[in-house]
Every structure is written in structure tokens, then in C-alpha cells.
Amino acid sequence: MPSKDERRLRVGVLGCGQIAQAAHFESCAKARNADLFAICDIADDLRERMAWTHKPEKSFASYDAMLADPDLEAVIIATADAFHVPAAIRALDAGKHVLCEKPLGVTVEEAEKLREVAEASGLVLQVGHMKRFDAGIQAAKAFIDDGMGELVALKAWYCDSTHRYPMTDATQPLIVRSAGARRPAEDPKADLRRYFMLAHGCHLIDTARYLGGDILAVQARLAERGGMRCWFVDVDFASGALGHLDLTIAVRMDWHEGFQAYGRGGSIIGKTYNPWYFKSSDVDIFHEADGTTRRVLGADGHFYRRQVEGFADTILNAAPMTGANATDGVASVRAMVGISRSAETGRPVALSDASGGV
Ligand SMILES: NC(=O)c1ccc[n+]([C@@H]2O[C@H](COP(=O)([O-])OP(=O)(O)OC[C@H]3O[C@@H](n4cnc5c(N)ncnc54)[C@H](O)[C@@H]3O)[C@@H](O)[C@H]2O)c1
């Protein structure tokens, strides 16, 4: 049994689909300061099987019924992207804290609305950008903030692999699906440009913002050939640092994700693994002052469990939020919209002007 704190956050997971099965149920069960209190899914077969397997205290077919439970303290929203904002607003209205899967929303306007509701509620809203709980990426962030001095340039790349399913099938639990699962009216994969940006682009953008800070403007080019989609993006960081992002779905090789940062007092080279290997990024941090390179091991690579623990710490102990907050979630949606519009028009886009959907 995992060792548990005395006071634990009572979490309910909305959605018993792929990400709940592969990450959130186990994360709540293993978290030192949270419990899997409830699960909810409209699909009876899926919910009953997950209730039997994961043994939450309660299981609900109706989201409203779960939210009405006075013992429930927080919700993880693990549904299709199009449902995130309405589901998060209902939870906040019911007085529950929210950990919302990424991306926060699918349009700038709905994401901004959710941020307003969250801020007015006084409750915690965290976005499921779990890479912020990768110890290697956290070490890079700590050096950028406290040791590297002025950041000059940051490059980041996220290239899915054509071989990703054999990789993830080997390490994830067997995912159970249901014909009764609730899906958005519009098939999220009907437009693959949009789908890849929402599913993968938001991770790349959040890592770039986590390390490089706010993004003011983007200029993007998109190549669609050879069965690949490749976005190359020039980024203006608010700090004045230069940025370059590469989002490619999918490269004909291993999963390829990482970043480089150049600063006055050092440099960083990071290699990030497919998340389902639960391995912290290999991040080499070169310290100009003493000529050494250091790399944290990050033995605990369970980003999803660490994400729940960070969320619970913020709620239970008023610890500073280490995950992505509502402002980060909105900024990520703005950047996805900006990159999409820039690739379509060939012009740079100021993210303050970004509007509409990805
Ligand atoms: N952070 C990551 O690494 C990561 C990885 C994969 C997916 N995701 C995100 O997780 C989210 C969910 O993806 P998925 O593939 O698990 O989705 P999914 O469609 O497989 O599962 C969602 C489940 O939610 C249920 N549901 C939806 N609305 C409901 C409602 N109102 N009441 C009751 N049940 C409801 C559906 O019936 C379905 O079973 C997406 O936003 C995706 O971007 C994140």
C-alpha cells in the first residue's frame, strides 16, 4: 500500500476513458495526500468495471449527482476537450476545486470565461500540463530562474513518433472502451491539424512558457507532406529572448521531444521521453561559473501522480501552485490559436489579438 498522509483530498474523476484509466485513477490511489473518492461516467459498463477495479468510495452516472455530494472536495476533468470548460464551470459553481485535463479549452473566449469564473470562485483551478511535474524539466526551470541569468534563446520540440502505439501499448494498462461513452457532436479527429495542435501543441507551448515565460507573438509555417504535419514557429518571448518551436506529427523515428536554453550563466539541453515510460527528462545543465554539467536523476517519474499531489498540496496546505494555473491554460490556448492563424495567413500574430478557435 502507498504511504498516505492523514489529511487527504477527496477527489472525483469525471470520465472513465483512456486518460483516467492510464493515469488519474492510479494517481489518486497512489497520491500521498489524495484519495480516489468518486468516479463518474455516463457509460454504465465502463463505470461499473472501473468501480470494481479501482474501488472508489462512490460511483456516479450523473455528473450533477457527483457534484452534489458534500464530501467531494475536488474534481479531475478527464473528458474530451470540448467538454472541459462547461464541466469545469459546473464544478466551480458547486464549490469544488478543479484539475482540468489539457487543453483548458478549445477557443480563447471559453478559456477566458473559465478563468474569470475560477478567479471569482476563490477555488483552485489547475490545468493538466503534467510535464511541469517532470523533475528534469523542473531542474531546468530552477536553473533558469535562479542560476542562469539572462535567457537569450530557447528552442523546444515535440515530435510524436509513427511508432508511438507499440510504445504506449507496451506500458499502459489495457484500455477499456465503451460504445456508451459520451463524445462531442463533432469528431475531434475530423480536422487533424486542429486535433494535433490541441492534443500535442498545447504540451509543447506549455513547456516553452514554463521555461521561457510569457509569449508575446508567434510566426508559424506549416508543411504538410510525406504524411506529416510540421509546424516551425518563431516565438517572441516577453523577456526579449528568442524562441523557436517545432511541432511535428509524426516523425519516422523514436519519440523526439526536448529543449535547449542558452543563457548568460549557462546552457541547458533536455531530452524528454514518451510520458508513458514514466521517466524524468534527461536534462544536462551546464554551469558557466564552475564549468560543470549536472543532471538530476528524477527517480520518481510519475508526473501524473506528482501533479495530483501538487494540486492537493495547494488546496490542503495553501502551497504555491507548481502546476499550470488558469492564466497559463488561457495563454496556451491563445498560442495554439496564434500559431494556427499565423500558419494560415503567413503573418505574425500577437497573442493578445488571438481570438476564436484553434
Ligand atoms: N495529459 C496527458 O498526457 C493526456 C493524455 C491523453 C489525453 N489527455 C486529455 O484527456 C482528456 C480525455 O481524453 P480521453 O481519451 O480519456 O477521453 P475519452 O473520450 O476516452 O473519455 C472520456 C469519458 O468521459 C465520459 N464523459 C464525458 N462527459 C461526461 C459527462 N458529462 N458525464 C459523465 N461522463 C462523461 C465519456 O463517457 C467517456 O467515457 C482529453 O482532453 C485529452 O486531451 C491528456
The ligand as an SDF file (V2000), in Angstrom:
LIG
                    3D

 44 48  0  0  0  0  0  0  0  0999 V2000
   -2.0850   14.8250  -20.1300 N   0  0  0  0  0  0  0  0  0  0  0  0
   -1.9590   13.8220  -20.9710 C   0  0  0  0  0  0  0  0  0  0  0  0
   -0.8850   13.2580  -21.1240 O   0  0  0  0  0  0  0  0  0  0  0  0
   -3.1490   13.3720  -21.7430 C   0  0  0  0  0  0  0  0  0  0  0  0
   -3.0700   12.1880  -22.4940 C   0  0  0  0  0  0  0  0  0  0  0  0
   -4.2320   11.7720  -23.1530 C   0  0  0  0  0  0  0  0  0  0  0  0
   -5.3970   12.5100  -23.0770 C   0  0  0  0  0  0  0  0  0  0  0  0
   -5.4110   13.6830  -22.3740 N   0  0  0  0  0  0  0  0  0  0  0  0
   -6.6360   14.5090  -22.3100 C   0  0  0  0  0  0  0  0  0  0  0  0
   -7.5990   13.8270  -21.5420 O   0  0  0  0  0  0  0  0  0  0  0  0
   -8.8970   14.1820  -21.9880 C   0  0  0  0  0  0  0  0  0  0  0  0
   -9.7420   12.9230  -22.0960 C   0  0  0  0  0  0  0  0  0  0  0  0
   -9.2340   12.0890  -23.0950 O   0  0  0  0  0  0  0  0  0  0  0  0
   -9.6950   10.5490  -23.1730 P   0  0  0  0  0  0  0  0  0  0  0  0
   -9.0250    9.9990  -24.3780 O   0  0  0  0  0  0  0  0  0  0  0  0
   -9.5100    9.8750  -21.8580 O   0  0  0  0  0  0  0  0  0  0  0  0
  -11.2680   10.7250  -23.4600 O   0  0  0  0  0  0  0  0  0  0  0  0
  -12.3950    9.6130  -23.6260 P   0  0  0  0  0  0  0  0  0  0  0  0
  -13.3850   10.1730  -24.5720 O   0  0  0  0  0  0  0  0  0  0  0  0
  -11.7520    8.2630  -23.8480 O   0  0  0  0  0  0  0  0  0  0  0  0
  -13.0750    9.5040  -22.1810 O   0  0  0  0  0  0  0  0  0  0  0  0
  -13.9260   10.4670  -21.6480 C   0  0  0  0  0  0  0  0  0  0  0  0
  -15.0330    9.7750  -20.8480 C   0  0  0  0  0  0  0  0  0  0  0  0
  -15.7990   10.8120  -20.2240 O   0  0  0  0  0  0  0  0  0  0  0  0
  -17.1610   10.4300  -20.2360 C   0  0  0  0  0  0  0  0  0  0  0  0
  -17.9810   11.6600  -20.1250 N   0  0  0  0  0  0  0  0  0  0  0  0
  -17.8790   12.7710  -20.8870 C   0  0  0  0  0  0  0  0  0  0  0  0
  -18.7550   13.7060  -20.4750 N   0  0  0  0  0  0  0  0  0  0  0  0
  -19.4200   13.1570  -19.4320 C   0  0  0  0  0  0  0  0  0  0  0  0
  -20.4520   13.6440  -18.5860 C   0  0  0  0  0  0  0  0  0  0  0  0
  -20.9530   14.8790  -18.7050 N   0  0  0  0  0  0  0  0  0  0  0  0
  -20.9300   12.8300  -17.6210 N   0  0  0  0  0  0  0  0  0  0  0  0
  -20.4310   11.5780  -17.4730 C   0  0  0  0  0  0  0  0  0  0  0  0
  -19.4460   11.0710  -18.2550 N   0  0  0  0  0  0  0  0  0  0  0  0
  -18.9330   11.8510  -19.2120 C   0  0  0  0  0  0  0  0  0  0  0  0
  -17.3600    9.7080  -21.5410 C   0  0  0  0  0  0  0  0  0  0  0  0
  -18.4840    8.8360  -21.4850 O   0  0  0  0  0  0  0  0  0  0  0  0
  -16.0150    8.9760  -21.7080 C   0  0  0  0  0  0  0  0  0  0  0  0
  -16.0760    7.6340  -21.2360 O   0  0  0  0  0  0  0  0  0  0  0  0
   -8.7090   14.9630  -23.2980 C   0  0  0  0  0  0  0  0  0  0  0  0
   -8.9320   16.3270  -23.0580 O   0  0  0  0  0  0  0  0  0  0  0  0
   -7.2590   14.7360  -23.6640 C   0  0  0  0  0  0  0  0  0  0  0  0
   -6.6660   15.8670  -24.2870 O   0  0  0  0  0  0  0  0  0  0  0  0
   -4.3210   14.0900  -21.7010 C   0  0  0  0  0  0  0  0  0  0  0  0
  1  2  1  0
  2  3  2  0
  2  4  1  0
  4  5  1  0
  4 44  2  0
  5  6  2  0
  6  7  1  0
  7  8  2  0
  8  9  1  0
  8 44  1  0
  9 10  1  0
  9 42  1  0
 10 11  1  0
 11 12  1  0
 11 40  1  0
 12 13  1  0
 13 14  1  0
 14 15  2  0
 14 16  1  0
 14 17  1  0
 17 18  1  0
 18 19  2  0
 18 20  1  0
 18 21  1  0
 21 22  1  0
 22 23  1  0
 23 24  1  0
 23 38  1  0
 24 25  1  0
 25 26  1  0
 25 36  1  0
 26 27  1  0
 26 35  1  0
 27 28  2  0
 28 29  1  0
 29 30  1  0
 29 35  2  0
 30 31  1  0
 30 32  2  0
 32 33  1  0
 33 34  2  0
 34 35  1  0
 36 37  1  0
 36 38  1  0
 38 39  1  0
 40 41  1  0
 40 42  1  0
 42 43  1  0
M  CHG  2   8   1  16  -1
M  END
$$$$
